[in-house]
Amino acid sequence: GRGCACPAGAMARTCALGIVLGLLAAALASGAPDCGGILTPAGLGYLAQVSKQHAETILAQDLMAPRVSDLLLGSPKPTRNQIDSVKVVDLSLSLIPDAGLRLSIDADLGVVTAPSTSKVVRLSILADLQVERNPEGNLELSTTACKPTMEETQSTEEICVEVSRLLILPNEQLASLTAQFPVTPSCQVRYVPLAAPVISEQGVTVSLQTTFLVAGVALPLPASPTPFTMPESASAAHLTLALSTHFYTSFFFALETVGAFNMTLMSPLTTATIAQRISQMGSLFQEDRPVLLRVAFRSSPWVVLEEGSATLKLFLTAHVGIGSPDFQSILSMNDMSAGLLLSVADVRMMVSAAAGWGLSGRPPAQAALLEELFVPALRDGVLSEGIYLPHASNFVYTDASVVIHKDYVLIPCNLRLQPRSGGQSVVG
């Protein structure tokens, strides 16, 4: 838009203030969440369960080193006492409302006391963790307090160094939340945490902003008419994702911006098959010819979420016709609406159009024909890949259900850790 040509004096200060406020308003508008998730106590329990093997590996690597064994067991000589095995018996994660998480680890250490003698000593670790948003914009775990205790010996702060090493891999998983995922060959989506999570008895609540990028540049998305806040959820699932109306409208806006909806497709029909269904078309053509579908959008689609239903509003012109490159339209339509079918596959939200499109002002035979041509083009083309949901790498969503409310969608689901290539699991 045009800049502000500021006059001198007080008027200049007023004008400059207006510019600053305008920029601030834009910044605040761009920092509004449109989706997020709530990791429940059950989800924390699952993460603790799948983290035991990783914790055991890290503790074994570090505690079985001679120097650490000596410091831990108070041995003046490396040959006197040495840890030769580590077994994590229990690992748990619990919520500390308004503060963070508590990590509890119980491990049995096999200690060699003589050439042919060993005993088992219990090591217990209590560590308080906080989750913050780091300068790179990623969520990050860190230790705020650590208390290791061991049977028959004084505790040592050396163990707390090993606890910080346990957080390296989970922090890599948290950083993967902000990775870019493909939407189309020319468009990517990225989810950005706007602040540190909120820790409550309900779980760990993360608010995210969705960004769509083309050639690495963020698309300016339409402003949300209503601010979105994470709704409460009483689900027993590991995780509840929440997606606002603005999330869905932004998704379709991005598809329309990159031209994904503008299409010219060869249909499976011909003029003869159309004439069998719409008799007045029979006299227009002397010979049987293939039929094309040509679609162009006049403005961006938008989505309406009501209790139990999602509706897509399309502002377009679609022509059914013949001839290329000289296209001759034989049937056209303007604007339509359709119900959306939403489901989850692994880490993607799948979006499909329901039957029964709203084509007002069209005879039933023509409306059915247009729907028959256009819906498969949407389902099998533009919408076939769905959209990646916010997720950490090597985790997928299972047992997901989609519950549509007014202005937002809730997706209670469970987590499943996927094995890495080579058969090893990644834990985060």
Secondary structure, DSSP 8 states (H G I E B T S, - for coil): -------STHHHHHHHHHHHHHHHHHHHHHT---EEEEE-HHHHHHHHHHHHHHHHHHHHHHHTSHHHHHHHHT-SSTTTSEEEEEEEEEEEEEEETTTEEEEEEEEEEEEEEETTEEEEEEEEEEEEEEEEE-TTS-EEEEEEEEEEEETTB---THHHHHHHHHTHHHHHHHHGGG-EEEEETTEEEEEEE-S--EEETTEEEEEEEEEEEETTEE------SS----------SSEEEEEEHHHHHHHHHHHHHTTTT-EEEEEEEEHHHHHHHSGGGGGG-SS--EEEEEEEEEEEEEEEEETTEEEEEEEEEEEEEE-SSS-EEEEEEEEEEEEEEEEEETTEEEEEE-S--B-TTS-HHHHHHHHHHHHHHIIIIITTT-EE-S--TTEEEES---EEETTEEEEEEEEEE-B-TTS-B---
